[in-house]
Amino acid sequence: LAFVEMKAPGKHPRPLQINRINQLQQLGFLVYCCDNLNQIGGILDEIQSS
């Protein structure tokens, strides 16, 4: 199981989102931040190979 934070191109997570990402990572989940639709294939490949 992994989580993906989708952002508009060039945007970054807000502080509340960063806190949630850190919480999820501390629980052992993979968390990705995607601001480009071209990244989705690579993210899915990483999730499937983990």
N, CA, C and O atoms as a Tripos MOL2 file, in Angstrom:
@<TRIPOS>MOLECULE
protein
  200   199    50     0     0
PROTEIN
NO_CHARGES

@<TRIPOS>ATOM
      1 N           0.8510   -1.1700    0.0000 N.3       1 LEU1
      2 CA          0.0000    0.0000    0.0000 C.3       1 LEU1
      3 C           0.8940    1.2280    0.0000 C.2       1 LEU1
      4 O           1.8720    1.2990    0.7440 O.2       1 LEU1
      5 N           0.5510    2.1880   -0.8360 N.am      2 ALA2
      6 CA          1.3160    3.4300   -0.9150 C.3       2 ALA2
      7 C           0.3480    4.5860   -1.1130 C.2       2 ALA2
      8 O          -0.8000    4.3900   -1.5130 O.2       2 ALA2
      9 N           0.8160    5.7720   -0.8350 N.am      3 PHE3
     10 CA          0.0100    6.9780   -0.9860 C.3       3 PHE3
     11 C           0.7040    7.9170   -1.9600 C.2       3 PHE3
     12 O           1.9320    7.9990   -1.9960 O.2       3 PHE3
     13 N          -0.1020    8.6280   -2.7560 N.am      4 VAL4
     14 CA          0.4320    9.5990   -3.7000 C.3       4 VAL4
     15 C          -0.2850   10.9240   -3.4830 C.2       4 VAL4
     16 O          -1.5100   11.0000   -3.5670 O.2       4 VAL4
     17 N           0.4840   11.9550   -3.2060 N.am      5 GLU5
     18 CA         -0.0490   13.3110   -3.0910 C.3       5 GLU5
     19 C           0.0630   13.9440   -4.4640 C.2       5 GLU5
     20 O           1.1670   14.1840   -4.9530 O.2       5 GLU5
     21 N          -1.0650   14.2120   -5.0860 N.am      6 MET6
     22 CA         -1.0800   14.8280   -6.4080 C.3       6 MET6
     23 C          -1.1130   16.3440   -6.2550 C.2       6 MET6
     24 O          -1.9330   16.8920   -5.5180 O.2       6 MET6
     25 N          -0.2010   17.0120   -6.9690 N.am      7 LYS7
     26 CA         -0.0950   18.4570   -6.9060 C.3       7 LYS7
     27 C          -0.1510   19.0340   -8.3190 C.2       7 LYS7
     28 O           0.1300   18.3410   -9.2960 O.2       7 LYS7
     29 N          -0.5130   20.2920   -8.4100 N.am      8 ALA8
     30 CA         -0.4610   21.0000   -9.6840 C.3       8 ALA8
     31 C           1.0030   21.1230  -10.1100 C.2       8 ALA8
     32 O           1.8910   21.1160   -9.2580 O.2       8 ALA8
     33 N           1.2660   21.2340  -11.4050 N.am      9 PRO9
     34 CA          2.6560   21.3440  -11.8630 C.3       9 PRO9
     35 C           3.4360   22.4430  -11.1330 C.2       9 PRO9
     36 O           3.0070   23.5940  -11.0560 O.2       9 PRO9
     37 N           4.5960   22.0430  -10.6000 N.am     10 GLY10
     38 CA          5.4710   22.9840   -9.9110 C.3      10 GLY10
     39 C           5.0790   23.3020   -8.4810 C.2      10 GLY10
     40 O           5.7980   24.0380   -7.8040 O.2      10 GLY10
     41 N           3.9690   22.7770   -7.9990 N.am     11 LYS11
     42 CA          3.5240   23.0490   -6.6270 C.3      11 LYS11
     43 C           4.1100   22.0270   -5.6670 C.2      11 LYS11
     44 O           4.4950   20.9290   -6.0690 O.2      11 LYS11
     45 N           4.1740   22.3980   -4.3990 N.am     12 HIS12
     46 CA          4.7220   21.5430   -3.3520 C.3      12 HIS12
     47 C           3.6680   21.3340   -2.2710 C.2      12 HIS12
     48 O           2.7280   22.1210   -2.1610 O.2      12 HIS12
     49 N           3.8210   20.2670   -1.4650 N.am     13 PRO13
     50 CA          2.8580   20.0370   -0.3830 C.3      13 PRO13
     51 C           2.8500   21.1850    0.6240 C.2      13 PRO13
     52 O           3.8830   21.7890    0.9130 O.2      13 PRO13
     53 N           1.6650   21.4690    1.1480 N.am     14 ARG14
     54 CA          1.5170   22.4680    2.2030 C.3      14 ARG14
     55 C           1.9920   21.8670    3.5280 C.2      14 ARG14
     56 O           2.1340   20.6480    3.6300 O.2      14 ARG14
     57 N           2.2390   22.6930    4.5370 N.am     15 PRO15
     58 CA          2.7450   22.1790    5.8210 C.3      15 PRO15
     59 C           1.8930   21.0550    6.4170 C.2      15 PRO15
     60 O           2.4430   20.0800    6.9270 O.2      15 PRO15
     61 N           0.5880   21.1690    6.3650 N.am     16 LEU16
     62 CA         -0.2710   20.1090    6.9000 C.3      16 LEU16
     63 C          -0.0810   18.8050    6.1160 C.2      16 LEU16
     64 O          -0.0770   17.7200    6.6960 O.2      16 LEU16
     65 N           0.0740   18.9230    4.8060 N.am     17 GLN17
     66 CA          0.3010   17.7420    3.9800 C.3      17 GLN17
     67 C           1.6670   17.1250    4.2820 C.2      17 GLN17
     68 O           1.8030   15.9020    4.3040 O.2      17 GLN17
     69 N           2.6680   17.9580    4.5110 N.am     18 ILE18
     70 CA          3.9960   17.4490    4.8690 C.3      18 ILE18
     71 C           3.9230   16.6770    6.1840 C.2      18 ILE18
     72 O           4.5370   15.6190    6.3170 O.2      18 ILE18
     73 N           3.1790   17.2010    7.1490 N.am     19 ASN19
     74 CA          3.0130   16.4880    8.4250 C.3      19 ASN19
     75 C           2.3780   15.1240    8.2110 C.2      19 ASN19
     76 O           2.8200   14.1330    8.7920 O.2      19 ASN19
     77 N           1.3420   15.0680    7.3780 N.am     20 ARG20
     78 CA          0.6590   13.7960    7.1210 C.3      20 ARG20
     79 C           1.5850   12.8320    6.3830 C.2      20 ARG20
     80 O           1.6080   11.6390    6.6850 O.2      20 ARG20
     81 N           2.3410   13.3400    5.4250 N.am     21 ILE21
     82 CA          3.3000   12.5000    4.7010 C.3      21 ILE21
     83 C           4.3010   11.9010    5.6820 C.2      21 ILE21
     84 O           4.6000   10.7090    5.6090 O.2      21 ILE21
     85 N           4.8190   12.7130    6.5950 N.am     22 ASN22
     86 CA          5.7720   12.2220    7.5990 C.3      22 ASN22
     87 C           5.1400   11.1620    8.4860 C.2      22 ASN22
     88 O           5.7740   10.1520    8.7910 O.2      22 ASN22
     89 N           3.8900   11.3810    8.9040 N.am     23 GLN23
     90 CA          3.1950   10.3910    9.7360 C.3      23 GLN23
     91 C           3.0670    9.0620    9.0050 C.2      23 GLN23
     92 O           3.3330    8.0050    9.5770 O.2      23 GLN23
     93 N           2.6650    9.1150    7.7620 N.am     24 LEU24
     94 CA          2.4900    7.8890    6.9830 C.3      24 LEU24
     95 C           3.8230    7.1700    6.7830 C.2      24 LEU24
     96 O           3.8870    5.9430    6.8590 O.2      24 LEU24
     97 N           4.8860    7.9340    6.5280 N.am     25 GLN25
     98 CA          6.2010    7.3240    6.3530 C.3      25 GLN25
     99 C           6.6860    6.6830    7.6500 C.2      25 GLN25
    100 O           7.2960    5.6140    7.6170 O.2      25 GLN25
    101 N           6.4260    7.3150    8.7850 N.am     26 GLN26
    102 CA          6.8190    6.7450   10.0740 C.3      26 GLN26
    103 C           6.0690    5.4450   10.3570 C.2      26 GLN26
    104 O           6.5600    4.5800   11.0820 O.2      26 GLN26
    105 N           4.8870    5.3180    9.7840 N.am     27 LEU27
    106 CA          4.1120    4.0820    9.9290 C.3      27 LEU27
    107 C           4.5570    3.0110    8.9360 C.2      27 LEU27
    108 O           4.0450    1.8910    8.9530 O.2      27 LEU27
    109 N           5.5050    3.3560    8.0780 N.am     28 GLY28
    110 CA          6.0680    2.3810    7.1570 C.3      28 GLY28
    111 C           5.4850    2.3910    5.7510 C.2      28 GLY28
    112 O           5.8040    1.5150    4.9470 O.2      28 GLY28
    113 N           4.6460    3.3550    5.4440 N.am     29 PHE29
    114 CA          4.0490    3.4340    4.1110 C.3      29 PHE29
    115 C           4.9620    4.1840    3.1550 C.2      29 PHE29
    116 O           5.7030    5.0810    3.5580 O.2      29 PHE29
    117 N           4.9010    3.8100    1.8980 N.am     30 LEU30
    118 CA          5.5520    4.5780    0.8490 C.3      30 LEU30
    119 C           4.6590    5.7640    0.5290 C.2      30 LEU30
    120 O           3.4430    5.6170    0.4020 O.2      30 LEU30
    121 N           5.2620    6.9460    0.3970 N.am     31 VAL31
    122 CA          4.4970    8.1500    0.0770 C.3      31 VAL31
    123 C           5.2320    8.8930   -1.0380 C.2      31 VAL31
    124 O           6.4370    9.1330   -0.9530 O.2      31 VAL31
    125 N           4.4980    9.2440   -2.0670 N.am     32 TYR32
    126 CA          5.0560    9.9520   -3.2150 C.3      32 TYR32
    127 C           4.3290   11.2710   -3.3930 C.2      32 TYR32
    128 O           3.1540   11.3980   -3.0490 O.2      32 TYR32
    129 N           5.0300   12.2370   -3.9270 N.am     33 CYS33
    130 CA          4.4310   13.5090   -4.2930 C.3      33 CYS33
    131 C           4.6200   13.6580   -5.7980 C.2      33 CYS33
    132 O           5.7460   13.6140   -6.2940 O.2      33 CYS33
    133 N           3.5280   13.8330   -6.5130 N.am     34 CYS34
    134 CA          3.5520   13.8560   -7.9700 C.3      34 CYS34
    135 C           2.9940   15.1860   -8.4660 C.2      34 CYS34
    136 O           1.8580   15.5480   -8.1570 O.2      34 CYS34
    137 N           3.8120   15.9150   -9.2450 N.am     35 ASP35
    138 CA          3.3290   17.1660   -9.8300 C.3      35 ASP35
    139 C           3.3810   17.1330  -11.3560 C.2      35 ASP35
    140 O           3.2780   18.1660  -12.0180 O.2      35 ASP35
    141 N           3.5430   15.9220  -11.9010 N.am     36 ASN36
    142 CA          3.6460   15.7540  -13.3460 C.3      36 ASN36
    143 C           3.0420   14.4050  -13.7110 C.2      36 ASN36
    144 O           3.4560   13.3780  -13.1710 O.2      36 ASN36
    145 N           2.0860   14.3920  -14.6050 N.am     37 LEU37
    146 CA          1.4240   13.1420  -14.9720 C.3      37 LEU37
    147 C           2.4010   12.1200  -15.5430 C.2      37 LEU37
    148 O           2.1350   10.9200  -15.4810 O.2      37 LEU37
    149 N           3.5090   12.5650  -16.0890 N.am     38 ASN38
    150 CA          4.5040   11.6400  -16.6320 C.3      38 ASN38
    151 C           5.2020   10.8320  -15.5390 C.2      38 ASN38
    152 O           5.8540    9.8340  -15.8430 O.2      38 ASN38
    153 N           5.0790   11.2430  -14.2670 N.am     39 GLN39
    154 CA          5.7030   10.5350  -13.1500 C.3      39 GLN39
    155 C           4.8950    9.3170  -12.7200 C.2      39 GLN39
    156 O           5.4150    8.4440  -12.0250 O.2      39 GLN39
    157 N           3.6400    9.2510  -13.1210 N.am     40 ILE40
    158 CA          2.7480    8.2150  -12.5970 C.3      40 ILE40
    159 C           3.2420    6.8120  -12.9240 C.2      40 ILE40
    160 O           3.2140    5.9370  -12.0580 O.2      40 ILE40
    161 N           3.6910    6.5800  -14.1410 N.am     41 GLY41
    162 CA          4.1870    5.2590  -14.5170 C.3      41 GLY41
    163 C           5.3450    4.8150  -13.6460 C.2      41 GLY41
    164 O           5.3730    3.6730  -13.1860 O.2      41 GLY41
    165 N           6.2990    5.6990  -13.4130 N.am     42 GLY42
    166 CA          7.4420    5.3740  -12.5690 C.3      42 GLY42
    167 C           7.0400    5.0960  -11.1310 C.2      42 GLY42
    168 O           7.5770    4.1920  -10.4920 O.2      42 GLY42
    169 N           6.0900    5.8800  -10.6230 N.am     43 ILE43
    170 CA          5.6080    5.6620   -9.2590 C.3      43 ILE43
    171 C           4.9390    4.2990   -9.1520 C.2      43 ILE43
    172 O           5.1850    3.5640   -8.1950 O.2      43 ILE43
    173 N           4.0980    3.9530  -10.1210 N.am     44 LEU44
    174 CA          3.4370    2.6460  -10.1020 C.3      44 LEU44
    175 C           4.4510    1.5140  -10.1910 C.2      44 LEU44
    176 O           4.3030    0.4960   -9.5150 O.2      44 LEU44
    177 N           5.4800    1.6820  -11.0200 N.am     45 ASP45
    178 CA          6.5340    0.6710  -11.1100 C.3      45 ASP45
    179 C           7.2260    0.4750   -9.7590 C.2      45 ASP45
    180 O           7.4850   -0.6570   -9.3490 O.2      45 ASP45
    181 N           7.5220    1.5780   -9.0710 N.am     46 GLU46
    182 CA          8.1740    1.4810   -7.7590 C.3      46 GLU46
    183 C           7.2830    0.7780   -6.7460 C.2      46 GLU46
    184 O           7.7500   -0.0560   -5.9700 O.2      46 GLU46
    185 N           5.9910    1.1200   -6.7560 N.am     47 ILE47
    186 CA          5.0580    0.5030   -5.8150 C.3      47 ILE47
    187 C           4.9650   -0.9990   -6.0750 C.2      47 ILE47
    188 O           4.9690   -1.7920   -5.1330 O.2      47 ILE47
    189 N           4.8830   -1.3880   -7.3300 N.am     48 GLN48
    190 CA          4.7600   -2.8090   -7.6750 C.3      48 GLN48
    191 C           6.0090   -3.5880   -7.3510 C.2      48 GLN48
    192 O           5.9210   -4.7770   -7.0410 O.2      48 GLN48
    193 N           7.1810   -2.9580   -7.4120 N.am     49 SER49
    194 CA          8.4220   -3.6670   -7.1570 C.3      49 SER49
    195 C           8.8030   -3.7000   -5.6800 C.2      49 SER49
    196 O           9.7590   -4.3780   -5.3030 O.2      49 SER49
    197 N           8.0720   -2.9810   -4.8490 N.am     50 SER50
    198 CA          8.4360   -2.9590   -3.4180 C.3      50 SER50
    199 C           7.7220   -4.0590   -2.6570 C.2      50 SER50
    200 O           7.9060   -4.1920   -1.4480 O.2      50 SER50
@<TRIPOS>BOND
     1     1     2 1
     2     2     3 1
     3     3     4 2
     4     3     5 am
     5     5     6 1
     6     6     7 1
     7     7     8 2
     8     7     9 am
     9     9    10 1
    10    10    11 1
    11    11    12 2
    12    11    13 am
    13    13    14 1
    14    14    15 1
    15    15    16 2
    16    15    17 am
    17    17    18 1
    18    18    19 1
    19    19    20 2
    20    19    21 am
    21    21    22 1
    22    22    23 1
    23    23    24 2
    24    23    25 am
    25    25    26 1
    26    26    27 1
    27    27    28 2
    28    27    29 am
    29    29    30 1
    30    30    31 1
    31    31    32 2
    32    31    33 am
    33    33    34 1
    34    34    35 1
    35    35    36 2
    36    35    37 am
    37    37    38 1
    38    38    39 1
    39    39    40 2
    40    39    41 am
    41    41    42 1
    42    42    43 1
    43    43    44 2
    44    43    45 am
    45    45    46 1
    46    46    47 1
    47    47    48 2
    48    47    49 am
    49    49    50 1
    50    50    51 1
    51    51    52 2
    52    51    53 am
    53    53    54 1
    54    54    55 1
    55    55    56 2
    56    55    57 am
    57    57    58 1
    58    58    59 1
    59    59    60 2
    60    59    61 am
    61    61    62 1
    62    62    63 1
    63    63    64 2
    64    63    65 am
    65    65    66 1
    66    66    67 1
    67    67    68 2
    68    67    69 am
    69    69    70 1
    70    70    71 1
    71    71    72 2
    72    71    73 am
    73    73    74 1
    74    74    75 1
    75    75    76 2
    76    75    77 am
    77    77    78 1
    78    78    79 1
    79    79    80 2
    80    79    81 am
    81    81    82 1
    82    82    83 1
    83    83    84 2
    84    83    85 am
    85    85    86 1
    86    86    87 1
    87    87    88 2
    88    87    89 am
    89    89    90 1
    90    90    91 1
    91    91    92 2
    92    91    93 am
    93    93    94 1
    94    94    95 1
    95    95    96 2
    96    95    97 am
    97    97    98 1
    98    98    99 1
    99    99   100 2
   100    99   101 am
   101   101   102 1
   102   102   103 1
   103   103   104 2
   104   103   105 am
   105   105   106 1
   106   106   107 1
   107   107   108 2
   108   107   109 am
   109   109   110 1
   110   110   111 1
   111   111   112 2
   112   111   113 am
   113   113   114 1
   114   114   115 1
   115   115   116 2
   116   115   117 am
   117   117   118 1
   118   118   119 1
   119   119   120 2
   120   119   121 am
   121   121   122 1
   122   122   123 1
   123   123   124 2
   124   123   125 am
   125   125   126 1
   126   126   127 1
   127   127   128 2
   128   127   129 am
   129   129   130 1
   130   130   131 1
   131   131   132 2
   132   131   133 am
   133   133   134 1
   134   134   135 1
   135   135   136 2
   136   135   137 am
   137   137   138 1
   138   138   139 1
   139   139   140 2
   140   139   141 am
   141   141   142 1
   142   142   143 1
   143   143   144 2
   144   143   145 am
   145   145   146 1
   146   146   147 1
   147   147   148 2
   148   147   149 am
   149   149   150 1
   150   150   151 1
   151   151   152 2
   152   151   153 am
   153   153   154 1
   154   154   155 1
   155   155   156 2
   156   155   157 am
   157   157   158 1
   158   158   159 1
   159   159   160 2
   160   159   161 am
   161   161   162 1
   162   162   163 1
   163   163   164 2
   164   163   165 am
   165   165   166 1
   166   166   167 1
   167   167   168 2
   168   167   169 am
   169   169   170 1
   170   170   171 1
   171   171   172 2
   172   171   173 am
   173   173   174 1
   174   174   175 1
   175   175   176 2
   176   175   177 am
   177   177   178 1
   178   178   179 1
   179   179   180 2
   180   179   181 am
   181   181   182 1
   182   182   183 1
   183   183   184 2
   184   183   185 am
   185   185   186 1
   186   186   187 1
   187   187   188 2
   188   187   189 am
   189   189   190 1
   190   190   191 1
   191   191   192 2
   192   191   193 am
   193   193   194 1
   194   194   195 1
   195   195   196 2
   196   195   197 am
   197   197   198 1
   198   198   199 1
   199   199   200 2
@<TRIPOS>SUBSTRUCTURE
     1 LEU1         2 RESIDUE 1 A LEU
     2 ALA2         6 RESIDUE 1 A ALA
     3 PHE3        10 RESIDUE 1 A PHE
     4 VAL4        14 RESIDUE 1 A VAL
     5 GLU5        18 RESIDUE 1 A GLU
     6 MET6        22 RESIDUE 1 A MET
     7 LYS7        26 RESIDUE 1 A LYS
     8 ALA8        30 RESIDUE 1 A ALA
     9 PRO9        34 RESIDUE 1 A PRO
    10 GLY10       38 RESIDUE 1 A GLY
    11 LYS11       42 RESIDUE 1 A LYS
    12 HIS12       46 RESIDUE 1 A HIS
    13 PRO13       50 RESIDUE 1 A PRO
    14 ARG14       54 RESIDUE 1 A ARG
    15 PRO15       58 RESIDUE 1 A PRO
    16 LEU16       62 RESIDUE 1 A LEU
    17 GLN17       66 RESIDUE 1 A GLN
    18 ILE18       70 RESIDUE 1 A ILE
    19 ASN19       74 RESIDUE 1 A ASN
    20 ARG20       78 RESIDUE 1 A ARG
    21 ILE21       82 RESIDUE 1 A ILE
    22 ASN22       86 RESIDUE 1 A ASN
    23 GLN23       90 RESIDUE 1 A GLN
    24 LEU24       94 RESIDUE 1 A LEU
    25 GLN25       98 RESIDUE 1 A GLN
    26 GLN26      102 RESIDUE 1 A GLN
    27 LEU27      106 RESIDUE 1 A LEU
    28 GLY28      110 RESIDUE 1 A GLY
    29 PHE29      114 RESIDUE 1 A PHE
    30 LEU30      118 RESIDUE 1 A LEU
    31 VAL31      122 RESIDUE 1 A VAL
    32 TYR32      126 RESIDUE 1 A TYR
    33 CYS33      130 RESIDUE 1 A CYS
    34 CYS34      134 RESIDUE 1 A CYS
    35 ASP35      138 RESIDUE 1 A ASP
    36 ASN36      142 RESIDUE 1 A ASN
    37 LEU37      146 RESIDUE 1 A LEU
    38 ASN38      150 RESIDUE 1 A ASN
    39 GLN39      154 RESIDUE 1 A GLN
    40 ILE40      158 RESIDUE 1 A ILE
    41 GLY41      162 RESIDUE 1 A GLY
    42 GLY42      166 RESIDUE 1 A GLY
    43 ILE43      170 RESIDUE 1 A ILE
    44 LEU44      174 RESIDUE 1 A LEU
    45 ASP45      178 RESIDUE 1 A ASP
    46 GLU46      182 RESIDUE 1 A GLU
    47 ILE47      186 RESIDUE 1 A ILE
    48 GLN48      190 RESIDUE 1 A GLN
    49 SER49      194 RESIDUE 1 A SER
    50 SER50      198 RESIDUE 1 A SER
